[in-house]
Amino acid sequence: MTTITIENGQALSRTKFNNWEDFQIELILMQEKEELSPEHIKILKSREKIADSKPDNRLTWEEVKAGIIRKNV
């Protein structure tokens, strides 16, 4: 098992997570509590628009994992 230490991580509402997705959701929820700057919102909206304009240009998690495994072999 790998231990990850985050300085000032006391803002986490919990320390055990089922998987990476569960951990990411916790991080997103923490960020939602903070207010984003207008510049940050503009960048996120721009990235969202780009992602929505290319729906076929995406990989499944299985495809991503397979690519990583191939590169490490």
PQR file with spaces between the fields and no chain letter, atoms N, CA, C, O and H, PARSE charges and radii, in Angstrom:
ATOM       1  N    MET     1       0.839   -1.171    0.000 -0.4000 1.5000
ATOM       2  CA   MET     1       0.000    0.000    0.000 -0.0000 2.0000
ATOM       3  C    MET     1       0.885    1.235    0.000  0.5500 1.7000
ATOM       4  O    MET     1       1.919    1.257    0.666 -0.5500 1.4000
ATOM       5  N    THR     2       0.491    2.256   -0.736 -0.4000 1.5000
ATOM       6  CA   THR     2       1.214    3.509   -0.794 -0.0000 2.0000
ATOM       7  C    THR     2       0.525    4.528    0.094  0.5500 1.7000
ATOM       8  O    THR     2      -0.700    4.647    0.084 -0.5500 1.4000
ATOM       9  H    THR     2      -0.350    2.238   -1.277  0.4000 1.0000
ATOM      10  N    THR     3       1.310    5.255    0.856 -0.4000 1.5000
ATOM      11  CA   THR     3       0.755    6.305    1.701 -0.0000 2.0000
ATOM      12  C    THR     3       1.032    7.642    1.044  0.5500 1.7000
ATOM      13  O    THR     3       2.162    7.925    0.648 -0.5500 1.4000
ATOM      14  H    THR     3       2.305    5.158    0.865  0.4000 1.0000
ATOM      15  N    ILE     4       0.003    8.460    0.930 -0.4000 1.5000
ATOM      16  CA   ILE     4       0.124    9.797    0.362 -0.0000 2.0000
ATOM      17  C    ILE     4      -0.139   10.788    1.483  0.5500 1.7000
ATOM      18  O    ILE     4      -1.148   10.695    2.182 -0.5500 1.4000
ATOM      19  H    ILE     4      -0.915    8.230    1.251  0.4000 1.0000
ATOM      20  N    THR     5       0.770   11.735    1.649 -0.4000 1.5000
ATOM      21  CA   THR     5       0.618   12.737    2.689 -0.0000 2.0000
ATOM      22  C    THR     5       0.337   14.083    2.036  0.5500 1.7000
ATOM      23  O    THR     5       1.029   14.483    1.099 -0.5500 1.4000
ATOM      24  H    THR     5       1.589   11.810    1.081  0.4000 1.0000
ATOM      25  N    ILE     6      -0.660   14.764    2.524 -0.4000 1.5000
ATOM      26  CA   ILE     6      -1.025   16.087    2.015 -0.0000 2.0000
ATOM      27  C    ILE     6      -0.871   17.078    3.161  0.5500 1.7000
ATOM      28  O    ILE     6      -1.522   16.952    4.198 -0.5500 1.4000
ATOM      29  H    ILE     6      -1.222   14.439    3.284  0.4000 1.0000
ATOM      30  N    GLU     7       0.001   18.071    2.961 -0.4000 1.5000
ATOM      31  CA   GLU     7       0.165   19.076    3.998 -0.0000 2.0000
ATOM      32  C    GLU     7      -1.149   19.834    4.158  0.5500 1.7000
ATOM      33  O    GLU     7      -1.858   20.084    3.184 -0.5500 1.4000
ATOM      34  H    GLU     7       0.530   18.174    2.119  0.4000 1.0000
ATOM      35  N    ASN     8      -1.452   20.182    5.356 -0.4000 1.5000
ATOM      36  CA   ASN     8      -2.685   20.911    5.662 -0.0000 2.0000
ATOM      37  C    ASN     8      -3.912   20.161    5.165  0.5500 1.7000
ATOM      38  O    ASN     8      -4.888   20.783    4.745 -0.5500 1.4000
ATOM      39  H    ASN     8      -0.876   19.979    6.148  0.4000 1.0000
ATOM      40  N    GLY     9      -3.876   18.847    5.206 -0.4000 1.5000
ATOM      41  CA   GLY     9      -4.979   18.038    4.718 -0.0000 2.0000
ATOM      42  C    GLY     9      -6.129   17.918    5.703  0.5500 1.7000
ATOM      43  O    GLY     9      -7.042   17.117    5.505 -0.5500 1.4000
ATOM      44  H    GLY     9      -3.083   18.341    5.547  0.4000 1.0000
ATOM      45  N    GLN    10      -6.084   18.710    6.760 -0.4000 1.5000
ATOM      46  CA   GLN    10      -7.128   18.615    7.762 -0.0000 2.0000
ATOM      47  C    GLN    10      -8.498   19.010    7.218  0.5500 1.7000
ATOM      48  O    GLN    10      -9.507   18.756    7.876 -0.5500 1.4000
ATOM      49  H    GLN    10      -5.342   19.361    6.921  0.4000 1.0000
ATOM      50  N    ALA    11      -8.563   19.625    6.036 -0.4000 1.5000
ATOM      51  CA   ALA    11      -9.844   20.007    5.464 -0.0000 2.0000
ATOM      52  C    ALA    11     -10.603   18.802    4.892  0.5500 1.7000
ATOM      53  O    ALA    11     -11.792   18.905    4.588 -0.5500 1.4000
ATOM      54  H    ALA    11      -7.743   19.832    5.502  0.4000 1.0000
ATOM      55  N    LEU    12      -9.922   17.669    4.746 -0.4000 1.5000
ATOM      56  CA   LEU    12     -10.602   16.471    4.265 -0.0000 2.0000
ATOM      57  C    LEU    12     -11.619   16.026    5.303  0.5500 1.7000
ATOM      58  O    LEU    12     -11.324   15.976    6.497 -0.5500 1.4000
ATOM      59  H    LEU    12      -8.957   17.586    4.993  0.4000 1.0000
ATOM      60  N    SER    13     -12.808   15.706    4.842 -0.4000 1.5000
ATOM      61  CA   SER    13     -13.836   15.284    5.786 -0.0000 2.0000
ATOM      62  C    SER    13     -13.634   13.834    6.223  0.5500 1.7000
ATOM      63  O    SER    13     -14.223   13.392    7.210 -0.5500 1.4000
ATOM      64  H    SER    13     -13.048   15.747    3.872  0.4000 1.0000
ATOM      65  N    ARG    14     -12.798   13.091    5.485 -0.4000 1.5000
ATOM      66  CA   ARG    14     -12.490   11.710    5.855 -0.0000 2.0000
ATOM      67  C    ARG    14     -11.128   11.339    5.296  0.5500 1.7000
ATOM      68  O    ARG    14     -10.570   12.066    4.473 -0.5500 1.4000
ATOM      69  H    ARG    14     -12.320   13.450    4.684  0.4000 1.0000
ATOM      70  N    THR    15     -10.596   10.221    5.737 -0.4000 1.5000
ATOM      71  CA   THR    15      -9.260    9.811    5.302 -0.0000 2.0000
ATOM      72  C    THR    15      -9.234    8.455    4.615  0.5500 1.7000
ATOM      73  O    THR    15      -8.179    8.046    4.130 -0.5500 1.4000
ATOM      74  H    THR    15     -11.048    9.631    6.406  0.4000 1.0000
ATOM      75  N    LYS    16     -10.345    7.747    4.554 -0.4000 1.5000
ATOM      76  CA   LYS    16     -10.422    6.458    3.865 -0.0000 2.0000
ATOM      77  C    LYS    16     -11.343    6.604    2.661  0.5500 1.7000
ATOM      78  O    LYS    16     -12.441    7.148    2.767 -0.5500 1.4000
ATOM      79  H    LYS    16     -11.203    8.079    4.948  0.4000 1.0000
ATOM      80  N    PHE    17     -10.877    6.105    1.506 -0.4000 1.5000
ATOM      81  CA   PHE    17     -11.642    6.206    0.271 -0.0000 2.0000
ATOM      82  C    PHE    17     -11.701    4.835   -0.392  0.5500 1.7000
ATOM      83  O    PHE    17     -10.767    4.041   -0.283 -0.5500 1.4000
ATOM      84  H    PHE    17      -9.984    5.663    1.420  0.4000 1.0000
ATOM      85  N    ASN    18     -12.806    4.566   -1.080 -0.4000 1.5000
ATOM      86  CA   ASN    18     -12.994    3.266   -1.725 -0.0000 2.0000
ATOM      87  C    ASN    18     -12.113    3.105   -2.955  0.5500 1.7000
ATOM      88  O    ASN    18     -11.643    2.003   -3.239 -0.5500 1.4000
ATOM      89  H    ASN    18     -13.565    5.211   -1.169  0.4000 1.0000
ATOM      90  N    ASN    19     -11.882    4.196   -3.693 -0.4000 1.5000
ATOM      91  CA   ASN    19     -11.100    4.152   -4.922 -0.0000 2.0000
ATOM      92  C    ASN    19     -10.705    5.589   -5.292  0.5500 1.7000
ATOM      93  O    ASN    19     -11.028    6.542   -4.583 -0.5500 1.4000
ATOM      94  H    ASN    19     -12.264    5.091   -3.462  0.4000 1.0000
ATOM      95  N    TRP    20      -9.996    5.713   -6.423 -0.4000 1.5000
ATOM      96  CA   TRP    20      -9.560    7.043   -6.850 -0.0000 2.0000
ATOM      97  C    TRP    20     -10.736    7.959   -7.139  0.5500 1.7000
ATOM      98  O    TRP    20     -10.696    9.145   -6.810 -0.5500 1.4000
ATOM      99  H    TRP    20      -9.734    4.938   -6.999  0.4000 1.0000
ATOM     100  N    GLU    21     -11.774    7.423   -7.746 -0.4000 1.5000
ATOM     101  CA   GLU    21     -12.941    8.247   -8.069 -0.0000 2.0000
ATOM     102  C    GLU    21     -13.559    8.823   -6.796  0.5500 1.7000
ATOM     103  O    GLU    21     -13.941    9.992   -6.756 -0.5500 1.4000
ATOM     104  H    GLU    21     -11.806    6.460   -8.013  0.4000 1.0000
ATOM     105  N    ASP    22     -13.650    8.011   -5.782 -0.4000 1.5000
ATOM     106  CA   ASP    22     -14.180    8.448   -4.498 -0.0000 2.0000
ATOM     107  C    ASP    22     -13.326    9.595   -3.938  0.5500 1.7000
ATOM     108  O    ASP    22     -13.856   10.580   -3.424 -0.5500 1.4000
ATOM     109  H    ASP    22     -13.339    7.062   -5.815  0.4000 1.0000
ATOM     110  N    PHE    23     -11.996    9.453   -4.045 -0.4000 1.5000
ATOM     111  CA   PHE    23     -11.086   10.493   -3.574 -0.0000 2.0000
ATOM     112  C    PHE    23     -11.246   11.776   -4.392  0.5500 1.7000
ATOM     113  O    PHE    23     -11.256   12.873   -3.834 -0.5500 1.4000
ATOM     114  H    PHE    23     -11.566    8.653   -4.463  0.4000 1.0000
ATOM     115  N    GLN    24     -11.372   11.636   -5.719 -0.4000 1.5000
ATOM     116  CA   GLN    24     -11.542   12.800   -6.588 -0.0000 2.0000
ATOM     117  C    GLN    24     -12.827   13.552   -6.260  0.5500 1.7000
ATOM     118  O    GLN    24     -12.854   14.782   -6.258 -0.5500 1.4000
ATOM     119  H    GLN    24     -11.364   10.745   -6.173  0.4000 1.0000
ATOM     120  N    ILE    25     -13.879   12.809   -5.986 -0.4000 1.5000
ATOM     121  CA   ILE    25     -15.148   13.439   -5.618 -0.0000 2.0000
ATOM     122  C    ILE    25     -14.979   14.260   -4.342  0.5500 1.7000
ATOM     123  O    ILE    25     -15.507   15.367   -4.235 -0.5500 1.4000
ATOM     124  H    ILE    25     -13.857   11.809   -5.987  0.4000 1.0000
ATOM     125  N    GLU    26     -14.248   13.720   -3.386 -0.4000 1.5000
ATOM     126  CA   GLU    26     -13.980   14.457   -2.145 -0.0000 2.0000
ATOM     127  C    GLU    26     -13.244   15.757   -2.442  0.5500 1.7000
ATOM     128  O    GLU    26     -13.577   16.803   -1.884 -0.5500 1.4000
ATOM     129  H    GLU    26     -13.818   12.821   -3.473  0.4000 1.0000
ATOM     130  N    LEU    27     -12.244   15.694   -3.319 -0.4000 1.5000
ATOM     131  CA   LEU    27     -11.496   16.901   -3.672 -0.0000 2.0000
ATOM     132  C    LEU    27     -12.378   17.929   -4.378  0.5500 1.7000
ATOM     133  O    LEU    27     -12.277   19.127   -4.112 -0.5500 1.4000
ATOM     134  H    LEU    27     -11.973   14.845   -3.771  0.4000 1.0000
ATOM     135  N    ILE    28     -13.232   17.462   -5.269 -0.4000 1.5000
ATOM     136  CA   ILE    28     -14.142   18.365   -5.982 -0.0000 2.0000
ATOM     137  C    ILE    28     -15.092   19.040   -4.999  0.5500 1.7000
ATOM     138  O    ILE    28     -15.331   20.244   -5.081 -0.5500 1.4000
ATOM     139  H    ILE    28     -13.313   16.489   -5.485  0.4000 1.0000
ATOM     140  N    LEU    29     -15.627   18.260   -4.073 -0.4000 1.5000
ATOM     141  CA   LEU    29     -16.540   18.830   -3.085 -0.0000 2.0000
ATOM     142  C    LEU    29     -15.840   19.868   -2.216  0.5500 1.7000
ATOM     143  O    LEU    29     -16.441   20.872   -1.836 -0.5500 1.4000
ATOM     144  H    LEU    29     -15.433   17.282   -4.006  0.4000 1.0000
ATOM     145  N    MET    30     -14.568   19.625   -1.900 -0.4000 1.5000
ATOM     146  CA   MET    30     -13.806   20.597   -1.119 -0.0000 2.0000
ATOM     147  C    MET    30     -13.632   21.893   -1.908  0.5500 1.7000
ATOM     148  O    MET    30     -13.742   22.985   -1.351 -0.5500 1.4000
ATOM     149  H    MET    30     -14.079   18.809   -2.209  0.4000 1.0000
ATOM     150  N    GLN    31     -13.360   21.768   -3.203 -0.4000 1.5000
ATOM     151  CA   GLN    31     -13.151   22.944   -4.030 -0.0000 2.0000
ATOM     152  C    GLN    31     -14.435   23.745   -4.199  0.5500 1.7000
ATOM     153  O    GLN    31     -14.403   24.973   -4.289 -0.5500 1.4000
ATOM     154  H    GLN    31     -13.270   20.881   -3.656  0.4000 1.0000
ATOM     155  N    GLU    32     -15.563   23.043   -4.240 -0.4000 1.5000
ATOM     156  CA   GLU    32     -16.834   23.744   -4.406 -0.0000 2.0000
ATOM     157  C    GLU    32     -17.137   24.649   -3.219  0.5500 1.7000
ATOM     158  O    GLU    32     -17.893   25.613   -3.339 -0.5500 1.4000
ATOM     159  H    GLU    32     -15.589   22.046   -4.166  0.4000 1.0000
ATOM     160  N    LYS    33     -16.544   24.333   -2.077 -0.4000 1.5000
ATOM     161  CA   LYS    33     -16.761   25.161   -0.900 -0.0000 2.0000
ATOM     162  C    LYS    33     -16.031   26.491   -1.026  0.5500 1.7000
ATOM     163  O    LYS    33     -16.408   27.477   -0.393 -0.5500 1.4000
ATOM     164  H    LYS    33     -15.930   23.550   -1.979  0.4000 1.0000
ATOM     165  N    GLU    34     -14.975   26.512   -1.855 -0.4000 1.5000
ATOM     166  CA   GLU    34     -14.220   27.732   -2.082 -0.0000 2.0000
ATOM     167  C    GLU    34     -14.787   28.427   -3.311  0.5500 1.7000
ATOM     168  O    GLU    34     -15.298   27.779   -4.225 -0.5500 1.4000
ATOM     169  H    GLU    34     -14.669   25.710   -2.369  0.4000 1.0000
ATOM     170  N    GLU    35     -14.693   29.728   -3.323 -0.4000 1.5000
ATOM     171  CA   GLU    35     -15.201   30.483   -4.456 -0.0000 2.0000
ATOM     172  C    GLU    35     -14.132   30.557   -5.537  0.5500 1.7000
ATOM     173  O    GLU    35     -12.969   30.830   -5.244 -0.5500 1.4000
ATOM     174  H    GLU    35     -14.279   30.255   -2.581  0.4000 1.0000
ATOM     175  N    LEU    36     -14.521   30.314   -6.783 -0.4000 1.5000
ATOM     176  CA   LEU    36     -13.586   30.384   -7.896 -0.0000 2.0000
ATOM     177  C    LEU    36     -13.516   31.813   -8.410  0.5500 1.7000
ATOM     178  O    LEU    36     -14.500   32.552   -8.377 -0.5500 1.4000
ATOM     179  H    LEU    36     -15.466   30.092   -7.021  0.4000 1.0000
ATOM     180  N    SER    37     -12.337   32.184   -8.882 -0.4000 1.5000
ATOM     181  CA   SER    37     -12.180   33.519   -9.457 -0.0000 2.0000
ATOM     182  C    SER    37     -12.863   33.545  -10.827  0.5500 1.7000
ATOM     183  O    SER    37     -13.030   32.497  -11.450 -0.5500 1.4000
ATOM     184  H    SER    37     -11.538   31.584   -8.908  0.4000 1.0000
ATOM     185  N    PRO    38     -13.257   34.719  -11.299 -0.5600 1.5000
ATOM     186  CA   PRO    38     -13.857   34.813  -12.641  0.2800 2.0000
ATOM     187  C    PRO    38     -12.939   34.264  -13.733  0.5500 1.7000
ATOM     188  O    PRO    38     -13.412   33.681  -14.708 -0.5500 1.4000
ATOM     189  N    GLU    39     -11.624   34.452  -13.569 -0.4000 1.5000
ATOM     190  CA   GLU    39     -10.668   33.938  -14.555 -0.0000 2.0000
ATOM     191  C    GLU    39     -10.674   32.417  -14.579  0.5500 1.7000
ATOM     192  O    GLU    39     -10.619   31.802  -15.643 -0.5500 1.4000
ATOM     193  H    GLU    39     -11.240   34.925  -12.776  0.4000 1.0000
ATOM     194  N    HIS    40     -10.742   31.817  -13.392 -0.4000 1.5000
ATOM     195  CA   HIS    40     -10.763   30.357  -13.293 -0.0000 2.0000
ATOM     196  C    HIS    40     -12.049   29.808  -13.926  0.5500 1.7000
ATOM     197  O    HIS    40     -12.013   28.818  -14.657 -0.5500 1.4000
ATOM     198  H    HIS    40     -10.787   32.317  -12.527  0.4000 1.0000
ATOM     199  N    ILE    41     -13.156   30.445  -13.646 -0.4000 1.5000
ATOM     200  CA   ILE    41     -14.436   30.024  -14.232 -0.0000 2.0000
ATOM     201  C    ILE    41     -14.378   30.111  -15.750  0.5500 1.7000
ATOM     202  O    ILE    41     -14.878   29.223  -16.440 -0.5500 1.4000
ATOM     203  H    ILE    41     -13.185   31.249  -13.052  0.4000 1.0000
ATOM     204  N    LYS    42     -13.770   31.175  -16.277 -0.4000 1.5000
ATOM     205  CA   LYS    42     -13.645   31.353  -17.725 -0.0000 2.0000
ATOM     206  C    LYS    42     -12.841   30.217  -18.343  0.5500 1.7000
ATOM     207  O    LYS    42     -13.218   29.684  -19.386 -0.5500 1.4000
ATOM     208  H    LYS    42     -13.364   31.896  -15.716  0.4000 1.0000
ATOM     209  N    ILE    43     -11.733   29.843  -17.701 -0.4000 1.5000
ATOM     210  CA   ILE    43     -10.900   28.741  -18.191 -0.0000 2.0000
ATOM     211  C    ILE    43     -11.681   27.430  -18.178  0.5500 1.7000
ATOM     212  O    ILE    43     -11.636   26.673  -19.148 -0.5500 1.4000
ATOM     213  H    ILE    43     -11.427   30.276  -16.853  0.4000 1.0000
ATOM     214  N    LEU    44     -12.401   27.155  -17.083 -0.4000 1.5000
ATOM     215  CA   LEU    44     -13.175   25.916  -16.987 -0.0000 2.0000
ATOM     216  C    LEU    44     -14.276   25.862  -18.037  0.5500 1.7000
ATOM     217  O    LEU    44     -14.497   24.818  -18.651 -0.5500 1.4000
ATOM     218  H    LEU    44     -12.438   27.770  -16.296  0.4000 1.0000
ATOM     219  N    LYS    45     -14.970   26.978  -18.248 -0.4000 1.5000
ATOM     220  CA   LYS    45     -16.030   27.016  -19.268 -0.0000 2.0000
ATOM     221  C    LYS    45     -15.441   26.780  -20.657  0.5500 1.7000
ATOM     222  O    LYS    45     -16.054   26.100  -21.480 -0.5500 1.4000
ATOM     223  H    LYS    45     -14.791   27.826  -17.749  0.4000 1.0000
ATOM     224  N    SER    46     -14.266   27.333  -20.923 -0.4000 1.5000
ATOM     225  CA   SER    46     -13.602   27.143  -22.214 -0.0000 2.0000
ATOM     226  C    SER    46     -13.262   25.672  -22.424  0.5500 1.7000
ATOM     227  O    SER    46     -13.505   25.123  -23.498 -0.5500 1.4000
ATOM     228  H    SER    46     -13.768   27.886  -20.255  0.4000 1.0000
ATOM     229  N    ARG    47     -12.701   25.037  -21.399 -0.4000 1.5000
ATOM     230  CA   ARG    47     -12.351   23.613  -21.502 -0.0000 2.0000
ATOM     231  C    ARG    47     -13.594   22.746  -21.658  0.5500 1.7000
ATOM     232  O    ARG    47     -13.581   21.756  -22.389 -0.5500 1.4000
ATOM     233  H    ARG    47     -12.504   25.483  -20.527  0.4000 1.0000
ATOM     234  N    GLU    48     -14.666   23.122  -20.967 -0.4000 1.5000
ATOM     235  CA   GLU    48     -15.916   22.380  -21.085 -0.0000 2.0000
ATOM     236  C    GLU    48     -16.465   22.479  -22.508  0.5500 1.7000
ATOM     237  O    GLU    48     -16.947   21.492  -23.064 -0.5500 1.4000
ATOM     238  H    GLU    48     -14.677   23.926  -20.373  0.4000 1.0000
ATOM     239  N    LYS    49     -16.391   23.664  -23.086 -0.4000 1.5000
ATOM     240  CA   LYS    49     -16.877   23.865  -24.457 -0.0000 2.0000
ATOM     241  C    LYS    49     -16.071   23.029  -25.441  0.5500 1.7000
ATOM     242  O    LYS    49     -16.636   22.432  -26.357 -0.5500 1.4000
ATOM     243  H    LYS    49     -15.999   24.466  -22.635  0.4000 1.0000
ATOM     244  N    ILE    50     -14.746   22.982  -25.258 -0.4000 1.5000
ATOM     245  CA   ILE    50     -13.891   22.176  -26.135 -0.0000 2.0000
ATOM     246  C    ILE    50     -14.234   20.694  -26.002  0.5500 1.7000
ATOM     247  O    ILE    50     -14.343   19.988  -27.005 -0.5500 1.4000
ATOM     248  H    ILE    50     -14.287   23.467  -24.514  0.4000 1.0000
ATOM     249  N    ALA    51     -14.403   20.225  -24.782 -0.4000 1.5000
ATOM     250  CA   ALA    51     -14.742   18.815  -24.555 -0.0000 2.0000
ATOM     251  C    ALA    51     -16.098   18.465  -25.157  0.5500 1.7000
ATOM     252  O    ALA    51     -16.268   17.390  -25.732 -0.5500 1.4000
ATOM     253  H    ALA    51     -14.315   20.798  -23.967  0.4000 1.0000
ATOM     254  N    ASP    52     -17.059   19.373  -25.024 -0.4000 1.5000
ATOM     255  CA   ASP    52     -18.390   19.103  -25.572 -0.0000 2.0000
ATOM     256  C    ASP    52     -18.411   19.135  -27.090  0.5500 1.7000
ATOM     257  O    ASP    52     -19.249   18.480  -27.710 -0.5500 1.4000
ATOM     258  H    ASP    52     -16.921   20.246  -24.557  0.4000 1.0000
ATOM     259  N    SER    53     -17.503   19.884  -27.696 -0.4000 1.5000
ATOM     260  CA   SER    53     -17.483   19.976  -29.156 -0.0000 2.0000
ATOM     261  C    SER    53     -16.844   18.766  -29.813  0.5500 1.7000
ATOM     262  O    SER    53     -16.981   18.578  -31.022 -0.5500 1.4000
ATOM     263  H    SER    53     -16.822   20.416  -27.192  0.4000 1.0000
ATOM     264  N    LYS    54     -16.147   17.939  -29.037 -0.4000 1.5000
ATOM     265  CA   LYS    54     -15.471   16.756  -29.586 -0.0000 2.0000
ATOM     266  C    LYS    54     -15.855   15.516  -28.776  0.5500 1.7000
ATOM     267  O    LYS    54     -14.995   14.920  -28.128 -0.5500 1.4000
ATOM     268  H    LYS    54     -16.036   18.091  -28.055  0.4000 1.0000
ATOM     269  N    PRO    55     -17.111   15.124  -28.800 -0.5600 1.5000
ATOM     270  CA   PRO    55     -17.533   13.980  -27.969  0.2800 2.0000
ATOM     271  C    PRO    55     -16.899   12.652  -28.381  0.5500 1.7000
ATOM     272  O    PRO    55     -16.827   11.732  -27.566 -0.5500 1.4000
ATOM     273  N    ASP    56     -16.437   12.531  -29.634 -0.4000 1.5000
ATOM     274  CA   ASP    56     -15.836   11.269  -30.076 -0.0000 2.0000
ATOM     275  C    ASP    56     -14.349   11.200  -29.750  0.5500 1.7000
ATOM     276  O    ASP    56     -13.716   10.166  -29.959 -0.5500 1.4000
ATOM     277  H    ASP    56     -16.496   13.278  -30.296  0.4000 1.0000
ATOM     278  N    ASN    57     -13.796   12.279  -29.248 -0.4000 1.5000
ATOM     279  CA   ASN    57     -12.364   12.343  -28.966 -0.0000 2.0000
ATOM     280  C    ASN    57     -12.094   12.037  -27.492  0.5500 1.7000
ATOM     281  O    ASN    57     -11.407   12.795  -26.808 -0.5500 1.4000
ATOM     282  H    ASN    57     -14.311   13.119  -29.078  0.4000 1.0000
ATOM     283  N    ARG    58     -12.639   10.927  -27.013 -0.4000 1.5000
ATOM     284  CA   ARG    58     -12.486   10.546  -25.607 -0.0000 2.0000
ATOM     285  C    ARG    58     -12.059    9.103  -25.501  0.5500 1.7000
ATOM     286  O    ARG    58     -12.310    8.295  -26.396 -0.5500 1.4000
ATOM     287  H    ARG    58     -13.198   10.311  -27.569  0.4000 1.0000
ATOM     288  N    LEU    59     -11.409    8.787  -24.395 -0.4000 1.5000
ATOM     289  CA   LEU    59     -10.984    7.422  -24.121 -0.0000 2.0000
ATOM     290  C    LEU    59     -11.712    6.901  -22.895  0.5500 1.7000
ATOM     291  O    LEU    59     -12.015    7.654  -21.969 -0.5500 1.4000
ATOM     292  H    LEU    59     -11.204    9.443  -23.668  0.4000 1.0000
ATOM     293  N    THR    60     -11.985    5.614  -22.899 -0.4000 1.5000
ATOM     294  CA   THR    60     -12.545    4.992  -21.706 -0.0000 2.0000
ATOM     295  C    THR    60     -11.409    4.771  -20.713  0.5500 1.7000
ATOM     296  O    THR    60     -10.237    4.825  -21.086 -0.5500 1.4000
ATOM     297  H    THR    60     -11.739    5.002  -23.651  0.4000 1.0000
ATOM     298  N    TRP    61     -11.747    4.525  -19.467 -0.4000 1.5000
ATOM     299  CA   TRP    61     -10.725    4.259  -18.463 -0.0000 2.0000
ATOM     300  C    TRP    61      -9.932    3.005  -18.831  0.5500 1.7000
ATOM     301  O    TRP    61      -8.724    2.947  -18.603 -0.5500 1.4000
ATOM     302  H    TRP    61     -12.699    4.481  -19.163  0.4000 1.0000
ATOM     303  N    GLU    62     -10.597    2.015  -19.391 -0.4000 1.5000
ATOM     304  CA   GLU    62      -9.913    0.787  -19.805 -0.0000 2.0000
ATOM     305  C    GLU    62      -8.886    1.089  -20.892  0.5500 1.7000
ATOM     306  O    GLU    62      -7.791    0.528  -20.867 -0.5500 1.4000
ATOM     307  H    GLU    62     -11.578    2.062  -19.576  0.4000 1.0000
ATOM     308  N    GLU    63      -9.212    1.967  -21.852 -0.4000 1.5000
ATOM     309  CA   GLU    63      -8.265    2.335  -22.905 -0.0000 2.0000
ATOM     310  C    GLU    63      -7.059    3.080  -22.337  0.5500 1.7000
ATOM     311  O    GLU    63      -5.930    2.871  -22.780 -0.5500 1.4000
ATOM     312  H    GLU    63     -10.102    2.424  -21.872  0.4000 1.0000
ATOM     313  N    VAL    64      -7.299    3.947  -21.357 -0.4000 1.5000
ATOM     314  CA   VAL    64      -6.210    4.676  -20.715 -0.0000 2.0000
ATOM     315  C    VAL    64      -5.284    3.704  -19.990  0.5500 1.7000
ATOM     316  O    VAL    64      -4.063    3.785  -20.128 -0.5500 1.4000
ATOM     317  H    VAL    64      -8.217    4.116  -20.996  0.4000 1.0000
ATOM     318  N    LYS    65      -5.864    2.783  -19.219 -0.4000 1.5000
ATOM     319  CA   LYS    65      -5.049    1.803  -18.496 -0.0000 2.0000
ATOM     320  C    LYS    65      -4.245    0.934  -19.459  0.5500 1.7000
ATOM     321  O    LYS    65      -3.073    0.652  -19.206 -0.5500 1.4000
ATOM     322  H    LYS    65      -6.856    2.717  -19.107  0.4000 1.0000
ATOM     323  N    ALA    66      -4.859    0.511  -20.551 -0.4000 1.5000
ATOM     324  CA   ALA    66      -4.163   -0.333  -21.524 -0.0000 2.0000
ATOM     325  C    ALA    66      -2.980    0.419  -22.132  0.5500 1.7000
ATOM     326  O    ALA    66      -1.925   -0.172  -22.361 -0.5500 1.4000
ATOM     327  H    ALA    66      -5.810    0.739  -20.756  0.4000 1.0000
ATOM     328  N    GLY    67      -3.145    1.713  -22.394 -0.4000 1.5000
ATOM     329  CA   GLY    67      -2.047    2.524  -22.935 -0.0000 2.0000
ATOM     330  C    GLY    67      -0.906    2.654  -21.949  0.5500 1.7000
ATOM     331  O    GLY    67       0.261    2.617  -22.340 -0.5500 1.4000
ATOM     332  H    GLY    67      -4.002    2.194  -22.207  0.4000 1.0000
ATOM     333  N    ILE    68      -1.225    2.805  -20.689 -0.4000 1.5000
ATOM     334  CA   ILE    68      -0.192    2.921  -19.659 -0.0000 2.0000
ATOM     335  C    ILE    68       0.553    1.611  -19.517  0.5500 1.7000
ATOM     336  O    ILE    68       1.778    1.605  -19.403 -0.5500 1.4000
ATOM     337  H    ILE    68      -2.173    2.835  -20.371  0.4000 1.0000
ATOM     338  N    ILE    69      -0.164    0.510  -19.521 -0.4000 1.5000
ATOM     339  CA   ILE    69       0.460   -0.809  -19.377 -0.0000 2.0000
ATOM     340  C    ILE    69       1.399   -1.071  -20.553  0.5500 1.7000
ATOM     341  O    ILE    69       2.505   -1.577  -20.358 -0.5500 1.4000
ATOM     342  H    ILE    69      -1.159    0.515  -19.613  0.4000 1.0000
ATOM     343  N    ARG    70       0.975   -0.737  -21.757 -0.4000 1.5000
ATOM     344  CA   ARG    70       1.822   -0.959  -22.942 -0.0000 2.0000
ATOM     345  C    ARG    70       3.112   -0.158  -22.851  0.5500 1.7000
ATOM     346  O    ARG    70       4.174   -0.663  -23.214 -0.5500 1.4000
ATOM     347  H    ARG    70       0.077   -0.327  -21.915  0.4000 1.0000
ATOM     348  N    LYS    71       3.040    1.097  -22.366 -0.4000 1.5000
ATOM     349  CA   LYS    71       4.220    1.936  -22.281 -0.0000 2.0000
ATOM     350  C    LYS    71       5.195    1.435  -21.236  0.5500 1.7000
ATOM     351  O    LYS    71       6.397    1.676  -21.347 -0.5500 1.4000
ATOM     352  H    LYS    71       2.177    1.507  -22.071  0.4000 1.0000
ATOM     353  N    ASN    72       4.700    0.743  -20.225 -0.4000 1.5000
ATOM     354  CA   ASN    72       5.552    0.263  -19.136 -0.0000 2.0000
ATOM     355  C    ASN    72       6.155   -1.115  -19.410  0.5500 1.7000
ATOM     356  O    ASN    72       7.002   -1.585  -18.650 -0.5500 1.4000
ATOM     357  H    ASN    72       3.723    0.547  -20.135  0.4000 1.0000
ATOM     358  N    VAL    73       5.729   -1.746  -20.471 -0.4000 1.5000
ATOM     359  CA   VAL    73       6.216   -3.108  -20.751 -0.0000 2.0000
ATOM     360  C    VAL    73       7.575   -3.067  -21.380  0.5500 1.7000
ATOM     361  O    VAL    73       8.145   -4.115  -21.686 -0.5500 1.4000
ATOM     362  H    VAL    73       5.041   -1.363  -21.088  0.4000 1.0000
